[in-house]
Amino acid sequence: MSEVFKGSFTQQEPIPDAGIEAAIEVMKSGRLHRYNVAGDDPGEAALLEREFAQAMGAKYCLAVASGGYALACALRAVGVEPGEPVLTNAFTLAPVPGAIASVGAVPVFVGVTEGLVIDLDDLAAKAGEARVLMLSHMRGHLADMDRLMEICDAHGITVIEDCAHTMGARWRGRLSGRDGLIGCYSTQTYKHLNSGEGGFLITDDAEIAARAVVLSGSYMLYGRHLAAPEEAVFEAVKYDTPNVSGRMDNLRAAILRPQLARLDAQCAAWTARYRVVEEGLRGAPGLTVVERPEEEEFVGSSIQFLLLDWAEEKINAVLRRCAARGVELKWFGGAEPAGFTSRYDSWRYAPSMPMPESDRILKSILDMRLPLTFGFDDCALIARIIRAEVGAVFQGE
Ligand SMILES: *Cc1c(COP(=O)(O)O)cnc(C)c1O
C-alpha cells in the first residue's frame, strides 16, 4: 500500500489564547472602530502599529484593511498617476498587478529567474521605463537586495516592497521591507500573522507616512496614532490627500498583537519544516530544488520546486498522482488561472510582451504551503510522496 497524507494544506493554527481574550475584551467594550477609544487607552490598532514599527525597526507604521490595500495606498502615497507605468514581477499573485491597476497605473512585468526572484538583468534593461518598482518577494524568495537597490538608486526608481511572504525574513541581516521606501505586509489568514484580513505599511519617510494615514481614512483624527509623524507633517498634506477608506479595526489588532510577539519563533518553525521537505526532495531525478542564497534568511511558509522543460501532460500527471495521495500541489504554469494562482499573461487588463525565458520557468513551478499544523513527520511523508510520484512520471511508469 502506498502512503497517503491526511493533513490539510489550508489549515492554520488557532489564534493564541491571549488574542482570543483580547478580542473578547474589545467586543465587550463595543469599541471596534480604531478611533473609538475611551480614557487614556490608545486602542488596539494604535498599539499594534507601534509594536509592528518597533519589530521592523521602522519609524512609522500604518495598519490597514488588507495587504492589497497597503500596496495601493503606497502607490497613492508616492504619487503614482493614472496611465503611469509601474515595474513589477511577472511571478507574483493577482493583488499586486491589481493594486497597480486600482490607481489607474500600468504594470510593466519584469522576468523571473530559476531562483524564483525578479530577474535583475531584465530590471536593469527596463529601469528607464518607470519611476516606481513594486517589488513582490513572491513566495518568500529574496532577490539580491544590494544589487537591486543599486540598480534602482542609479535610475532614481522608488521601491515599494510587497512582503506578503517575507514578514520576518532578512537579506544579509536586513529585515525584508526595509530596503525600499515603503514595505507592505498582509495579515490575511495564509500569511505570517492571521487576522483573516489585514495589512501593514511601514516607512521612515514622514511625508509618505502622513499621506498614508490620511489616505487610509483617519479624517482629522491622525493625532491618535502612536507610530505616525508629528502634527506639522499632517498640516502640510491633509488638504490635498483624499480619504480612501481602508482602516484596520481594534478587533483584528487585538488578535494580531500576541501573534506579533511570537513572530520570530513562528518563522523558525516554518523554516524547520521547509528544510525537512527540501531534504526529502533533493536529488530527485527530473526535479530541481530551488537553492537559497546564503545571504537570505527566508521564512519557509511555502516551498517550490521546478519540473524544468517537462511536458504539460506530465506535470498534470504529477499533480493528479500527488493529489490522489493527499498532497495538494499548485502549478503556476497552467494556461488557465486556478485557485490563487495565475500567470502574468492571464491578467489581460495589463498587456504584456512575451518573456520566453520567464515562461519556461513559470511553466515549471510547483508550489505548496507548509502550515504550522504540519509536524516534521508530515513534512517527511509529503516529500516521500512527491519524490515517488515525480519519479514515476519521469521514468514513464
Ligand atoms: C496575499 C498577497 C497579497 C495581498 O494581500 P491581501 O491581504 O490578501 O490583500 C499581495 N501580494 C502577495 C504576494 C500575496 O500573497
The ligand as an SDF file (V2000), in Angstrom:
LIG
                    3D

 15 15  0  0  0  0  0  0  0  0999 V2000
   -1.6910   37.8140   -0.1170 C   0  0  0  0  0  0  0  0  0  0  0  0
   -0.8410   38.5930   -1.0150 C   0  0  0  0  0  0  0  0  0  0  0  0
   -1.0580   39.9450   -1.2500 C   0  0  0  0  0  0  0  0  0  0  0  0
   -2.2720   40.6880   -0.8040 C   0  0  0  0  0  0  0  0  0  0  0  0
   -2.6540   40.5020    0.4710 O   0  0  0  0  0  0  0  0  0  0  0  0
   -4.2160   40.5580    0.9040 P   0  0  0  0  0  0  0  0  0  0  0  0
   -4.0990   40.8260    2.3540 O   0  0  0  0  0  0  0  0  0  0  0  0
   -4.8170   39.2460    0.5570 O   0  0  0  0  0  0  0  0  0  0  0  0
   -4.8370   41.7000    0.1460 O   0  0  0  0  0  0  0  0  0  0  0  0
   -0.1410   40.6280   -2.0240 C   0  0  0  0  0  0  0  0  0  0  0  0
    0.9160   40.0090   -2.5430 N   0  0  0  0  0  0  0  0  0  0  0  0
    1.1500   38.6990   -2.3770 C   0  0  0  0  0  0  0  0  0  0  0  0
    2.3510   38.0970   -2.9970 C   0  0  0  0  0  0  0  0  0  0  0  0
    0.2740   37.9540   -1.6160 C   0  0  0  0  0  0  0  0  0  0  0  0
    0.4850   36.6500   -1.4550 O   0  0  0  0  0  0  0  0  0  0  0  0
  1  2  1  0
  2  3  1  0
  2 14  2  0
  3  4  1  0
  3 10  2  0
  4  5  1  0
  5  6  1  0
  6  7  2  0
  6  8  1  0
  6  9  1  0
 10 11  1  0
 11 12  2  0
 12 13  1  0
 12 14  1  0
 14 15  1  0
M  END
$$$$
